[in-house]
Structure formats: structure tokens, C-alpha cells
């Protein structure tokens, strides 16, 4: 399984990368903004994408829509510190397959990944 992490916070990317590696995932790509994330996904379609809603250059929901244009079957999990009902509804309506609230636990990430195996 391959995973792309798109989040502007380095500590979040690092924690998620360590968690994924601990779960046995060897192919992990990181991007710190939406443009870099889209480029990384175009270069190599990943099995799962963890995508932050609040990015410095683009709205994560717009990145989600772009990723779905590239691959309509993309497994995208939105991550945010703000779990408003509207954020969750909008993300799922736009094609996200999950939503994780920061801070998240390794157990939560493992449970989400099981959906895609």
C-alpha cells in the first residue's frame, strides 16, 4: 500500500508517517501544500491520501475535487483540527472516504486503513 500525506504542519506529517511505517506501510510520500500534493499524486497515484482541509495555498476541499478528477476512485481521508458538521458533510459529499480529527491516535489511523485493505 502507498500513502500520500498532504499537510502543512511538519509535526503532523512526521507523526502520521511514523504511524504508517509502524503499521507496515513502506511507500509514503509527503507534501506540505496543495500544489505539491497534486503534483505528487499526478506523478504516482497513491492508494490512500491523507489530506488536510487547511492548507496555505489552497483549500483542502478544492484539492480533494482535483484529486477526484485525476482518479475518481481515490481513497481520500480528510484531516482537520476543526470537525464541524459542515466540514465533515462537505468532505464526504465531495468524495472523501473518511474524516479524522487532529490530534489523532495511531489506533484511529489503523482503523481507517483497514477500510482500504
Biopython code that builds the backbone (N, CA, C, O; Angstrom):
import numpy as np
from Bio.PDB.StructureBuilder import StructureBuilder

atoms = [
    (1, "UNK", "N", (0.840, -1.183, 0.000)),
    (1, "UNK", "CA", (0.000, 0.000, 0.000)),
    (1, "UNK", "C", (0.884, 1.245, 0.000)),
    (1, "UNK", "O", (1.924, 1.289, 0.657)),
    (2, "UNK", "N", (0.447, 2.247, -0.749)),
    (2, "UNK", "CA", (1.177, 3.515, -0.784)),
    (2, "UNK", "C", (0.264, 4.633, -0.278)),
    (2, "UNK", "O", (-0.946, 4.626, -0.503)),
    (3, "UNK", "N", (0.885, 5.593, 0.414)),
    (3, "UNK", "CA", (0.120, 6.666, 1.044)),
    (3, "UNK", "C", (0.762, 8.015, 0.735)),
    (3, "UNK", "O", (1.985, 8.156, 0.735)),
    (4, "UNK", "N", (-0.094, 9.003, 0.471)),
    (4, "UNK", "CA", (0.335, 10.385, 0.297)),
    (4, "UNK", "C", (-0.234, 11.199, 1.454)),
    (4, "UNK", "O", (-1.429, 11.131, 1.740)),
    (5, "UNK", "N", (0.623, 11.966, 2.114)),
    (5, "UNK", "CA", (0.203, 12.846, 3.209)),
    (5, "UNK", "C", (0.334, 14.281, 2.715)),
    (5, "UNK", "O", (1.422, 14.717, 2.338)),
    (6, "UNK", "N", (-0.784, 15.015, 2.718)),
    (6, "UNK", "CA", (-0.752, 16.436, 2.340)),
    (6, "UNK", "C", (-1.188, 17.248, 3.555)),
    (6, "UNK", "O", (-2.372, 17.316, 3.885)),
    (7, "UNK", "N", (-0.205, 17.863, 4.213)),
    (7, "UNK", "CA", (-0.478, 18.669, 5.414)),
    (7, "UNK", "C", (0.644, 19.686, 5.548)),
    (7, "UNK", "O", (1.810, 19.358, 5.328)),
    (8, "UNK", "N", (0.303, 20.915, 5.906)),
    (8, "UNK", "CA", (1.312, 21.959, 6.013)),
    (8, "UNK", "C", (2.083, 21.936, 7.331)),
    (8, "UNK", "O", (3.087, 22.635, 7.471)),
    (9, "UNK", "N", (1.625, 21.140, 8.300)),
    (9, "UNK", "CA", (2.295, 21.074, 9.603)),
    (9, "UNK", "C", (3.257, 19.884, 9.626)),
    (9, "UNK", "O", (2.844, 18.728, 9.540)),
    (10, "UNK", "N", (4.541, 20.195, 9.744)),
    (10, "UNK", "CA", (5.575, 19.162, 9.715)),
    (10, "UNK", "C", (5.417, 18.099, 10.790)),
    (10, "UNK", "O", (5.643, 16.916, 10.535)),
    (11, "UNK", "N", (5.029, 18.515, 11.999)),
    (11, "UNK", "CA", (4.886, 17.537, 13.086)),
    (11, "UNK", "C", (3.731, 16.566, 12.816)),
    (11, "UNK", "O", (3.804, 15.396, 13.194)),
    (12, "UNK", "N", (2.674, 17.043, 12.169)),
    (12, "UNK", "CA", (1.547, 16.164, 11.815)),
    (12, "UNK", "C", (2.002, 15.150, 10.770)),
    (12, "UNK", "O", (1.713, 13.959, 10.884)),
    (13, "UNK", "N", (2.725, 15.636, 9.738)),
    (13, "UNK", "CA", (3.237, 14.723, 8.703)),
    (13, "UNK", "C", (4.171, 13.693, 9.326)),
    (13, "UNK", "O", (4.094, 12.508, 9.003)),
    (14, "UNK", "N", (5.046, 14.137, 10.211)),
    (14, "UNK", "CA", (6.005, 13.241, 10.840)),
    (14, "UNK", "C", (5.307, 12.172, 11.687)),
    (14, "UNK", "O", (5.647, 10.992, 11.597)),
    (15, "UNK", "N", (4.340, 12.578, 12.501)),
    (15, "UNK", "CA", (3.603, 11.639, 13.347)),
    (15, "UNK", "C", (2.849, 10.627, 12.483)),
    (15, "UNK", "O", (2.865, 9.427, 12.758)),
    (16, "UNK", "N", (2.198, 11.123, 11.447)),
    (16, "UNK", "CA", (1.431, 10.235, 10.569)),
    (16, "UNK", "C", (2.364, 9.270, 9.826)),
    (16, "UNK", "O", (2.052, 8.090, 9.671)),
    (17, "UNK", "N", (3.503, 9.784, 9.374)),
    (17, "UNK", "CA", (4.474, 8.936, 8.672)),
    (17, "UNK", "C", (5.000, 7.833, 9.604)),
    (17, "UNK", "O", (5.099, 6.676, 9.195)),
    (18, "UNK", "N", (5.335, 8.184, 10.845)),
    (18, "UNK", "CA", (5.808, 7.187, 11.814)),
    (18, "UNK", "C", (4.730, 6.147, 12.093)),
    (18, "UNK", "O", (5.016, 4.954, 12.185)),
    (19, "UNK", "N", (3.480, 6.611, 12.227)),
    (19, "UNK", "CA", (2.362, 5.701, 12.483)),
    (19, "UNK", "C", (2.185, 4.729, 11.320)),
    (19, "UNK", "O", (2.025, 3.526, 11.528)),
    (20, "UNK", "N", (2.215, 5.252, 10.107)),
    (20, "UNK", "CA", (2.043, 4.416, 8.911)),
    (20, "UNK", "C", (3.184, 3.415, 8.776)),
    (20, "UNK", "O", (2.960, 2.253, 8.436)),
    (21, "UNK", "N", (4.411, 3.867, 9.043)),
    (21, "UNK", "CA", (5.570, 2.967, 8.969)),
    (21, "UNK", "C", (5.433, 1.851, 9.998)),
    (21, "UNK", "O", (5.741, 0.695, 9.710)),
    (22, "UNK", "N", (4.971, 2.197, 11.194)),
    (22, "UNK", "CA", (4.758, 1.202, 12.254)),
    (22, "UNK", "C", (3.700, 0.176, 11.833)),
    (22, "UNK", "O", (3.744, -0.983, 12.246)),
    (23, "UNK", "N", (2.753, 0.620, 11.006)),
    (23, "UNK", "CA", (1.703, -0.278, 10.511)),
    (23, "UNK", "C", (2.144, -1.082, 9.293)),
    (23, "UNK", "O", (1.361, -1.839, 8.720)),
    (24, "UNK", "N", (3.421, -0.909, 8.899)),
    (24, "UNK", "CA", (3.976, -1.716, 7.814)),
    (24, "UNK", "C", (3.894, -1.097, 6.434)),
    (24, "UNK", "O", (4.131, -1.781, 5.438)),
    (25, "UNK", "N", (3.564, 0.184, 6.354)),
    (25, "UNK", "CA", (3.493, 0.840, 5.050)),
    (25, "UNK", "C", (4.845, 1.458, 4.742)),
    (25, "UNK", "O", (5.336, 2.313, 5.479)),
    (26, "UNK", "N", (5.442, 1.010, 3.637)),
    (26, "UNK", "CA", (6.790, 1.450, 3.289)),
    (26, "UNK", "C", (6.784, 2.619, 2.306)),
    (26, "UNK", "O", (7.708, 3.432, 2.306)),
    (27, "UNK", "N", (5.750, 2.708, 1.469)),
    (27, "UNK", "CA", (5.705, 3.753, 0.451)),
    (27, "UNK", "C", (4.861, 4.931, 0.948)),
    (27, "UNK", "O", (3.632, 4.909, 0.886)),
    (28, "UNK", "N", (5.558, 5.958, 1.441)),
    (28, "UNK", "CA", (4.890, 7.135, 1.996)),
    (28, "UNK", "C", (5.495, 8.384, 1.352)),
    (28, "UNK", "O", (6.707, 8.596, 1.399)),
    (29, "UNK", "N", (4.634, 9.201, 0.755)),
    (29, "UNK", "CA", (5.068, 10.448, 0.133)),
    (29, "UNK", "C", (4.442, 11.595, 0.915)),
    (29, "UNK", "O", (3.287, 11.508, 1.332)),
    (30, "UNK", "N", (5.206, 12.677, 1.118)),
    (30, "UNK", "CA", (4.704, 13.827, 1.866)),
    (30, "UNK", "C", (4.687, 15.072, 0.998)),
    (30, "UNK", "O", (5.539, 15.251, 0.127)),
    (31, "UNK", "N", (3.696, 15.937, 1.248)),
    (31, "UNK", "CA", (3.628, 17.243, 0.596)),
    (31, "UNK", "C", (3.155, 18.259, 1.628)),
    (31, "UNK", "O", (2.288, 17.958, 2.447)),
    (32, "UNK", "N", (3.727, 19.467, 1.587)),
    (32, "UNK", "CA", (3.400, 20.479, 2.588)),
    (32, "UNK", "C", (2.360, 21.489, 2.118)),
    (32, "UNK", "O", (1.977, 22.384, 2.872)),
    (33, "UNK", "N", (1.902, 21.349, 0.874)),
    (33, "UNK", "CA", (0.838, 22.235, 0.394)),
    (33, "UNK", "C", (0.046, 21.538, -0.716)),
    (33, "UNK", "O", (0.417, 20.459, -1.178)),
    (34, "UNK", "N", (-1.040, 22.172, -1.128)),
    (34, "UNK", "CA", (-1.930, 21.557, -2.113)),
    (34, "UNK", "C", (-1.284, 21.343, -3.468)),
    (34, "UNK", "O", (-1.451, 20.282, -4.069)),
    (35, "UNK", "N", (-0.550, 22.330, -3.959)),
    (35, "UNK", "CA", (0.077, 22.214, -5.274)),
    (35, "UNK", "C", (1.076, 21.063, -5.308)),
    (35, "UNK", "O", (1.097, 20.278, -6.257)),
    (36, "UNK", "N", (1.905, 20.964, -4.270)),
    (36, "UNK", "CA", (2.887, 19.869, -4.204)),
    (36, "UNK", "C", (2.180, 18.520, -4.074)),
    (36, "UNK", "O", (2.627, 17.521, -4.640)),
    (37, "UNK", "N", (1.081, 18.498, -3.329)),
    (37, "UNK", "CA", (0.314, 17.264, -3.174)),
    (37, "UNK", "C", (-0.287, 16.798, -4.487)),
    (37, "UNK", "O", (-0.233, 15.612, -4.814)),
    (38, "UNK", "N", (-0.857, 17.727, -5.239)),
    (38, "UNK", "CA", (-1.434, 17.375, -6.546)),
    (38, "UNK", "C", (-0.359, 16.878, -7.500)),
    (38, "UNK", "O", (-0.573, 15.910, -8.230)),
    (39, "UNK", "N", (0.808, 17.542, -7.496)),
    (39, "UNK", "CA", (1.907, 17.104, -8.360)),
    (39, "UNK", "C", (2.358, 15.691, -7.980)),
    (39, "UNK", "O", (2.570, 14.845, -8.848)),
    (40, "UNK", "N", (2.502, 15.446, -6.674)),
    (40, "UNK", "CA", (2.935, 14.121, -6.207)),
    (40, "UNK", "C", (1.928, 13.053, -6.612)),
    (40, "UNK", "O", (2.316, 11.942, -6.976)),
    (41, "UNK", "N", (0.642, 13.377, -6.552)),
    (41, "UNK", "CA", (-0.394, 12.403, -6.906)),
    (41, "UNK", "C", (-0.413, 12.157, -8.408)),
    (41, "UNK", "O", (-0.623, 11.029, -8.853)),
    (42, "UNK", "N", (-0.192, 13.218, -9.196)),
    (42, "UNK", "CA", (-0.129, 13.054, -10.660)),
    (42, "UNK", "C", (1.080, 12.218, -11.052)),
    (42, "UNK", "O", (1.009, 11.400, -11.970)),
    (43, "UNK", "N", (2.202, 12.429, -10.343)),
    (43, "UNK", "CA", (3.429, 11.671, -10.631)),
    (43, "UNK", "C", (3.248, 10.197, -10.326)),
    (43, "UNK", "O", (3.733, 9.345, -11.070)),
    (44, "UNK", "N", (2.550, 9.883, -9.230)),
    (44, "UNK", "CA", (2.308, 8.489, -8.842)),
    (44, "UNK", "C", (1.029, 8.433, -8.010)),
    (44, "UNK", "O", (0.974, 8.945, -6.892)),
    (45, "UNK", "N", (0.011, 7.804, -8.575)),
    (45, "UNK", "CA", (-1.259, 7.671, -7.863)),
    (45, "UNK", "C", (-1.043, 6.782, -6.646)),
    (45, "UNK", "O", (-0.569, 5.652, -6.762)),
    (46, "UNK", "N", (-1.398, 7.309, -5.478)),
    (46, "UNK", "CA", (-1.239, 6.583, -4.212)),
    (46, "UNK", "C", (-2.530, 5.839, -3.873)),
    (46, "UNK", "O", (-3.605, 6.218, -4.337)),
    (47, "UNK", "N", (-2.428, 4.793, -3.073)),
    (47, "UNK", "CA", (-3.610, 4.024, -2.666)),
    (47, "UNK", "C", (-4.515, 4.807, -1.723)),
    (47, "UNK", "O", (-5.739, 4.712, -1.803)),
    (48, "UNK", "N", (-3.901, 5.584, -0.826)),
    (48, "UNK", "CA", (-4.655, 6.370, 0.156)),
    (48, "UNK", "C", (-4.002, 7.742, 0.274)),
    (48, "UNK", "O", (-2.778, 7.864, 0.244)),
    (49, "UNK", "N", (-4.846, 8.783, 0.409)),
    (49, "UNK", "CA", (-4.351, 10.144, 0.612)),
    (49, "UNK", "C", (-4.937, 10.687, 1.913)),
    (49, "UNK", "O", (-6.152, 10.676, 2.108)),
    (50, "UNK", "N", (-4.058, 11.164, 2.805)),
    (50, "UNK", "CA", (-4.491, 11.887, 3.998)),
    (50, "UNK", "C", (-4.329, 13.363, 3.662)),
    (50, "UNK", "O", (-3.214, 13.827, 3.423)),
    (51, "UNK", "N", (-5.427, 14.100, 3.642)),
    (51, "UNK", "CA", (-5.449, 15.474, 3.136)),
    (51, "UNK", "C", (-5.991, 16.445, 4.182)),
    (51, "UNK", "O", (-7.122, 16.308, 4.649)),
    (52, "UNK", "N", (-5.171, 17.420, 4.537)),
    (52, "UNK", "CA", (-5.585, 18.453, 5.490)),
    (52, "UNK", "C", (-6.542, 19.426, 4.804)),
    (52, "UNK", "O", (-6.344, 19.777, 3.641)),
    (53, "UNK", "N", (-7.569, 19.860, 5.517)),
    (53, "UNK", "CA", (-8.509, 20.826, 4.951)),
    (53, "UNK", "C", (-7.873, 22.212, 4.862)),
    (53, "UNK", "O", (-8.081, 22.931, 3.884)),
    (54, "UNK", "N", (-7.096, 22.588, 5.883)),
    (54, "UNK", "CA", (-6.498, 23.923, 5.925)),
    (54, "UNK", "C", (-5.077, 23.933, 5.409)),
    (54, "UNK", "O", (-4.138, 23.655, 6.155)),
    (55, "UNK", "N", (-4.914, 24.252, 4.138)),
    (55, "UNK", "CA", (-3.582, 24.320, 3.535)),
    (55, "UNK", "C", (-3.246, 25.782, 3.218)),
    (55, "UNK", "O", (-4.153, 26.588, 3.011)),
    (56, "UNK", "N", (-1.951, 26.135, 3.179)),
    (56, "UNK", "CA", (-1.581, 27.540, 2.984)),
    (56, "UNK", "C", (-1.890, 28.083, 1.583)),
    (56, "UNK", "O", (-2.154, 29.275, 1.428)),
    (57, "UNK", "N", (-1.860, 27.225, 0.575)),
    (57, "UNK", "CA", (-2.008, 27.711, -0.803)),
    (57, "UNK", "C", (-3.373, 27.419, -1.425)),
    (57, "UNK", "O", (-3.772, 28.093, -2.374)),
    (58, "UNK", "N", (-4.090, 26.429, -0.906)),
    (58, "UNK", "CA", (-5.370, 26.031, -1.479)),
    (58, "UNK", "C", (-6.271, 25.510, -0.367)),
    (58, "UNK", "O", (-5.795, 25.092, 0.689)),
    (59, "UNK", "N", (-7.556, 25.539, -0.610)),
    (59, "UNK", "CA", (-8.496, 24.918, 0.316)),
    (59, "UNK", "C", (-8.407, 23.407, 0.091)),
    (59, "UNK", "O", (-8.436, 22.946, -1.050)),
    (60, "UNK", "N", (-8.299, 22.647, 1.163)),
    (60, "UNK", "CA", (-8.201, 21.194, 1.038)),
    (60, "UNK", "C", (-9.370, 20.579, 0.287)),
    (60, "UNK", "O", (-9.212, 19.556, -0.379)),
    (61, "UNK", "N", (-10.555, 21.203, 0.392)),
    (61, "UNK", "CA", (-11.722, 20.690, -0.332)),
    (61, "UNK", "C", (-11.538, 20.841, -1.838)),
    (61, "UNK", "O", (-12.018, 20.009, -2.608)),
    (62, "UNK", "N", (-10.842, 21.902, -2.264)),
    (62, "UNK", "CA", (-10.540, 22.075, -3.689)),
    (62, "UNK", "C", (-9.519, 21.037, -4.149)),
    (62, "UNK", "O", (-9.618, 20.503, -5.254)),
    (63, "UNK", "N", (-8.544, 20.761, -3.298)),
    (63, "UNK", "CA", (-7.552, 19.722, -3.618)),
    (63, "UNK", "C", (-8.261, 18.371, -3.753)),
    (63, "UNK", "O", (-7.962, 17.592, -4.658)),
    (64, "UNK", "N", (-9.199, 18.105, -2.848)),
    (64, "UNK", "CA", (-9.990, 16.870, -2.900)),
    (64, "UNK", "C", (-10.677, 16.731, -4.254)),
    (64, "UNK", "O", (-10.626, 15.668, -4.874)),
    (65, "UNK", "N", (-11.314, 17.797, -4.707)),
    (65, "UNK", "CA", (-12.017, 17.752, -6.000)),
    (65, "UNK", "C", (-11.043, 17.485, -7.153)),
    (65, "UNK", "O", (-11.347, 16.718, -8.067)),
    (66, "UNK", "N", (-9.873, 18.124, -7.099)),
    (66, "UNK", "CA", (-8.854, 17.907, -8.142)),
    (66, "UNK", "C", (-8.365, 16.451, -8.139)),
    (66, "UNK", "O", (-8.212, 15.836, -9.194)),
    (67, "UNK", "N", (-8.123, 15.911, -6.936)),
    (67, "UNK", "CA", (-7.671, 14.514, -6.837)),
    (67, "UNK", "C", (-8.720, 13.571, -7.409)),
    (67, "UNK", "O", (-8.376, 12.590, -8.068)),
    (68, "UNK", "N", (-9.997, 13.857, -7.163)),
    (68, "UNK", "CA", (-11.077, 13.009, -7.668)),
    (68, "UNK", "C", (-11.192, 13.102, -9.193)),
    (68, "UNK", "O", (-11.625, 12.150, -9.842)),
    (69, "UNK", "N", (-10.802, 14.254, -9.766)),
    (69, "UNK", "CA", (-10.772, 14.376, -11.230)),
    (69, "UNK", "C", (-9.662, 13.505, -11.818)),
    (69, "UNK", "O", (-9.836, 12.880, -12.863)),
    (70, "UNK", "N", (-8.531, 13.476, -11.135)),
    (70, "UNK", "CA", (-7.401, 12.644, -11.582)),
    (70, "UNK", "C", (-7.776, 11.166, -11.474)),
    (70, "UNK", "O", (-7.534, 10.381, -12.391)),
    (71, "UNK", "N", (-8.371, 10.803, -10.334)),
    (71, "UNK", "CA", (-8.743, 9.406, -10.079)),
    (71, "UNK", "C", (-10.072, 9.371, -9.318)),
    (71, "UNK", "O", (-10.091, 9.548, -8.100)),
    (72, "UNK", "N", (-11.183, 9.146, -10.028)),
    (72, "UNK", "CA", (-12.488, 9.136, -9.368)),
    (72, "UNK", "C", (-12.618, 8.107, -8.235)),
    (72, "UNK", "O", (-13.493, 8.240, -7.379)),
    (73, "UNK", "N", (-11.759, 7.092, -8.226)),
    (73, "UNK", "CA", (-11.825, 6.064, -7.190)),
    (73, "UNK", "C", (-10.838, 6.309, -6.052)),
    (73, "UNK", "O", (-10.617, 5.428, -5.221)),
    (74, "UNK", "N", (-10.251, 7.490, -6.011)),
    (74, "UNK", "CA", (-9.237, 7.815, -4.998)),
    (74, "UNK", "C", (-9.781, 7.637, -3.582)),
    (74, "UNK", "O", (-10.909, 8.026, -3.279)),
    (75, "UNK", "N", (-8.957, 7.044, -2.729)),
    (75, "UNK", "CA", (-9.280, 6.861, -1.306)),
    (75, "UNK", "C", (-8.689, 8.032, -0.533)),
    (75, "UNK", "O", (-7.509, 8.025, -0.185)),
    (76, "UNK", "N", (-9.516, 9.032, -0.269)),
    (76, "UNK", "CA", (-9.037, 10.249, 0.368)),
    (76, "UNK", "C", (-9.663, 10.388, 1.753)),
    (76, "UNK", "O", (-10.879, 10.302, 1.923)),
    (77, "UNK", "N", (-8.788, 10.605, 2.738)),
    (77, "UNK", "CA", (-9.222, 10.813, 4.113)),
    (77, "UNK", "C", (-8.862, 12.245, 4.488)),
    (77, "UNK", "O", (-7.690, 12.619, 4.477)),
    (78, "UNK", "N", (-9.871, 13.041, 4.819)),
    (78, "UNK", "CA", (-9.630, 14.427, 5.204)),
    (78, "UNK", "C", (-9.180, 14.465, 6.667)),
    (78, "UNK", "O", (-9.649, 13.689, 7.500)),
    (79, "UNK", "N", (-8.255, 15.393, 6.957)),
    (79, "UNK", "CA", (-7.827, 15.595, 8.338)),
    (79, "UNK", "C", (-7.966, 17.078, 8.679)),
    (79, "UNK", "O", (-7.657, 17.947, 7.863)),
    (80, "UNK", "N", (-8.434, 17.351, 9.892)),
    (80, "UNK", "CA", (-8.633, 18.733, 10.290)),
    (80, "UNK", "C", (-8.686, 18.843, 11.804)),
    (80, "UNK", "O", (-9.061, 17.902, 12.504)),
    (81, "UNK", "N", (-8.305, 20.002, 12.284)),
    (81, "UNK", "CA", (-8.440, 20.277, 13.713)),
    (81, "UNK", "C", (-9.859, 20.768, 14.017)),
    (81, "UNK", "O", (-10.265, 20.865, 15.175)),
    (82, "UNK", "N", (-10.594, 21.073, 12.955)),
    (82, "UNK", "CA", (-11.943, 21.619, 13.102)),
    (82, "UNK", "C", (-12.968, 20.638, 12.541)),
    (82, "UNK", "O", (-13.196, 20.595, 11.332)),
    (83, "UNK", "N", (-13.574, 19.863, 13.410)),
    (83, "UNK", "CA", (-14.506, 18.833, 12.955)),
    (83, "UNK", "C", (-15.950, 19.323, 12.980)),
    (83, "UNK", "O", (-16.817, 18.690, 13.583)),
    (84, "UNK", "N", (-16.200, 20.444, 12.329)),
    (84, "UNK", "CA", (-17.572, 20.932, 12.278)),
    (84, "UNK", "C", (-18.406, 19.987, 11.418)),
    (84, "UNK", "O", (-17.885, 19.305, 10.535)),
    (85, "UNK", "N", (-19.684, 19.960, 11.687)),
    (85, "UNK", "CA", (-20.581, 19.099, 10.910)),
    (85, "UNK", "C", (-20.507, 19.462, 9.432)),
    (85, "UNK", "O", (-20.528, 18.579, 8.575)),
    (86, "UNK", "N", (-20.421, 20.755, 9.130)),
    (86, "UNK", "CA", (-20.342, 21.186, 7.732)),
    (86, "UNK", "C", (-19.068, 20.699, 7.059)),
    (86, "UNK", "O", (-19.106, 20.255, 5.912)),
    (87, "UNK", "N", (-17.933, 20.778, 7.762)),
    (87, "UNK", "CA", (-16.669, 20.281, 7.204)),
    (87, "UNK", "C", (-16.782, 18.800, 6.847)),
    (87, "UNK", "O", (-16.395, 18.388, 5.754)),
    (88, "UNK", "N", (-17.306, 18.017, 7.761)),
    (88, "UNK", "CA", (-17.430, 16.571, 7.530)),
    (88, "UNK", "C", (-18.396, 16.304, 6.375)),
    (88, "UNK", "O", (-18.086, 15.525, 5.473)),
    (89, "UNK", "N", (-19.560, 16.946, 6.401)),
    (89, "UNK", "CA", (-20.560, 16.750, 5.333)),
    (89, "UNK", "C", (-19.996, 17.133, 3.973)),
    (89, "UNK", "O", (-20.140, 16.390, 3.003)),
    (90, "UNK", "N", (-19.350, 18.304, 3.904)),
    (90, "UNK", "CA", (-18.784, 18.771, 2.635)),
    (90, "UNK", "C", (-17.728, 17.814, 2.108)),
    (90, "UNK", "O", (-17.694, 17.511, 0.915)),
    (91, "UNK", "N", (-16.871, 17.340, 2.994)),
    (91, "UNK", "CA", (-15.801, 16.427, 2.589)),
    (91, "UNK", "C", (-16.372, 15.116, 2.040)),
    (91, "UNK", "O", (-15.939, 14.640, 0.990)),
    (92, "UNK", "N", (-17.330, 14.543, 2.741)),
    (92, "UNK", "CA", (-17.928, 13.277, 2.302)),
    (92, "UNK", "C", (-18.707, 13.490, 1.004)),
    (92, "UNK", "O", (-18.640, 12.660, 0.097)),
    (93, "UNK", "N", (-19.448, 14.602, 0.911)),
    (93, "UNK", "CA", (-20.214, 14.909, -0.303)),
    (93, "UNK", "C", (-19.294, 15.092, -1.511)),
    (93, "UNK", "O", (-19.677, 14.795, -2.642)),
    (94, "UNK", "N", (-18.077, 15.584, -1.263)),
    (94, "UNK", "CA", (-17.117, 15.798, -2.353)),
    (94, "UNK", "C", (-16.325, 14.543, -2.702)),
    (94, "UNK", "O", (-15.510, 14.556, -3.625)),
    (95, "UNK", "N", (-16.563, 13.462, -1.968)),
    (95, "UNK", "CA", (-15.912, 12.201, -2.334)),
    (95, "UNK", "C", (-14.901, 11.661, -1.351)),
    (95, "UNK", "O", (-14.293, 10.623, -1.609)),
    (96, "UNK", "N", (-14.702, 12.338, -0.222)),
    (96, "UNK", "CA", (-13.772, 11.794, 0.783)),
    (96, "UNK", "C", (-14.357, 10.505, 1.347)),
    (96, "UNK", "O", (-15.571, 10.370, 1.502)),
    (97, "UNK", "N", (-13.470, 9.561, 1.650)),
    (97, "UNK", "CA", (-13.923, 8.272, 2.181)),
    (97, "UNK", "C", (-13.779, 8.187, 3.695)),
    (97, "UNK", "O", (-14.069, 7.154, 4.298)),
    (98, "UNK", "N", (-13.322, 9.295, 4.309)),
    (98, "UNK", "CA", (-13.165, 9.321, 5.751)),
    (98, "UNK", "C", (-12.790, 10.707, 6.223)),
    (98, "UNK", "O", (-12.458, 11.586, 5.428)),
    (99, "UNK", "N", (-12.849, 10.889, 7.543)),
    (99, "UNK", "CA", (-12.530, 12.174, 8.160)),
    (99, "UNK", "C", (-11.894, 11.897, 9.511)),
    (99, "UNK", "O", (-12.443, 11.148, 10.320)),
    (100, "UNK", "N", (-10.739, 12.499, 9.756)),
    (100, "UNK", "CA", (-10.026, 12.311, 11.020)),
    (100, "UNK", "C", (-9.802, 13.675, 11.656)),
    (100, "UNK", "O", (-9.408, 14.631, 10.988)),
    (101, "UNK", "N", (-10.054, 13.748, 12.943)),
    (101, "UNK", "CA", (-9.871, 14.998, 13.678)),
    (101, "UNK", "C", (-8.510, 14.984, 14.374)),
    (101, "UNK", "O", (-8.145, 14.004, 15.023)),
    (102, "UNK", "N", (-7.760, 16.089, 14.231)),
    (102, "UNK", "CA", (-6.492, 16.251, 14.945)),
    (102, "UNK", "C", (-6.800, 16.614, 16.386)),
    (102, "UNK", "O", (-7.780, 17.320, 16.624)),
    (103, "UNK", "N", (-6.035, 16.181, 17.337)),
    (103, "UNK", "CA", (-4.973, 15.174, 17.201)),
    (103, "UNK", "C", (-5.593, 13.784, 17.103)),
    (103, "UNK", "O", (-6.603, 13.493, 17.745)),
    (104, "UNK", "N", (-4.980, 12.939, 16.298)),
    (104, "UNK", "CA", (-5.499, 11.588, 16.109)),
    (104, "UNK", "C", (-4.535, 10.569, 16.684)),
    (104, "UNK", "O", (-3.352, 10.850, 16.877)),
    (105, "UNK", "N", (-5.051, 9.390, 16.951)),
    (105, "UNK", "CA", (-4.236, 8.331, 17.547)),
    (105, "UNK", "C", (-3.822, 7.325, 16.473)),
    (105, "UNK", "O", (-4.480, 7.211, 15.439)),
    (106, "UNK", "N", (-2.733, 6.597, 16.720)),
    (106, "UNK", "CA", (-2.342, 5.525, 15.796)),
    (106, "UNK", "C", (-3.468, 4.507, 15.606)),
    (106, "UNK", "O", (-3.639, 3.961, 14.516)),
    (107, "UNK", "N", (-4.232, 4.255, 16.671)),
    (107, "UNK", "CA", (-5.335, 3.302, 16.600)),
    (107, "UNK", "C", (-6.382, 3.762, 15.578)),
    (107, "UNK", "O", (-6.915, 2.950, 14.821)),
    (108, "UNK", "N", (-6.668, 5.053, 15.560)),
    (108, "UNK", "CA", (-7.644, 5.618, 14.612)),
    (108, "UNK", "C", (-7.141, 5.475, 13.180)),
    (108, "UNK", "O", (-7.912, 5.124, 12.288)),
    (109, "UNK", "N", (-5.861, 5.744, 12.952)),
    (109, "UNK", "CA", (-5.281, 5.619, 11.608)),
    (109, "UNK", "C", (-5.335, 4.157, 11.147)),
    (109, "UNK", "O", (-5.660, 3.879, 9.993)),
    (110, "UNK", "N", (-5.018, 3.237, 12.046)),
    (110, "UNK", "CA", (-5.070, 1.802, 11.718)),
    (110, "UNK", "C", (-6.497, 1.397, 11.323)),
    (110, "UNK", "O", (-6.689, 0.657, 10.358)),
    (111, "UNK", "N", (-7.491, 1.883, 12.069)),
    (111, "UNK", "CA", (-8.888, 1.552, 11.780)),
    (111, "UNK", "C", (-9.306, 2.078, 10.404)),
    (111, "UNK", "O", (-10.035, 1.405, 9.675)),
    (112, "UNK", "N", (-8.848, 3.267, 10.057)),
    (112, "UNK", "CA", (-9.186, 3.838, 8.755)),
    (112, "UNK", "C", (-8.533, 3.047, 7.638)),
    (112, "UNK", "O", (-9.175, 2.748, 6.631)),
    (113, "UNK", "N", (-7.263, 2.703, 7.804)),
    (113, "UNK", "CA", (-6.550, 1.963, 6.755)),
    (113, "UNK", "C", (-7.183, 0.589, 6.490)),
    (113, "UNK", "O", (-7.151, 0.101, 5.360)),
    (114, "UNK", "N", (-7.752, -0.029, 7.517)),
    (114, "UNK", "CA", (-8.384, -1.337, 7.340)),
    (114, "UNK", "C", (-9.511, -1.287, 6.315)),
    (114, "UNK", "O", (-9.798, -2.283, 5.651)),
    (115, "UNK", "N", (-10.150, -0.122, 6.189)),
    (115, "UNK", "CA", (-11.223, 0.043, 5.202)),
    (115, "UNK", "C", (-10.723, -0.115, 3.771)),
    (115, "UNK", "O", (-11.476, -0.498, 2.876)),
    (116, "UNK", "N", (-9.448, 0.185, 3.571)),
    (116, "UNK", "CA", (-8.898, 0.231, 2.206)),
    (116, "UNK", "C", (-8.074, -0.998, 1.842)),
    (116, "UNK", "O", (-7.575, -1.101, 0.721)),
    (117, "UNK", "N", (-7.931, -1.924, 2.775)),
    (117, "UNK", "CA", (-7.124, -3.133, 2.503)),
    (117, "UNK", "C", (-7.998, -4.207, 1.905)),
    (117, "UNK", "O", (-7.516, -5.299, 1.604)),
]
sb = StructureBuilder()
sb.init_structure("model")
sb.init_model(0)
sb.init_chain("A")
sb.init_seg("    ")
for serial, (resi, resn, name, xyz) in enumerate(atoms, 1):
    if name == "N":
        sb.init_residue(resn, " ", resi, " ")
    sb.init_atom(name, np.array(xyz, "f"), 0.0, 1.0, " ", f" {name:<3s}", serial, name[0])
structure = sb.get_structure()
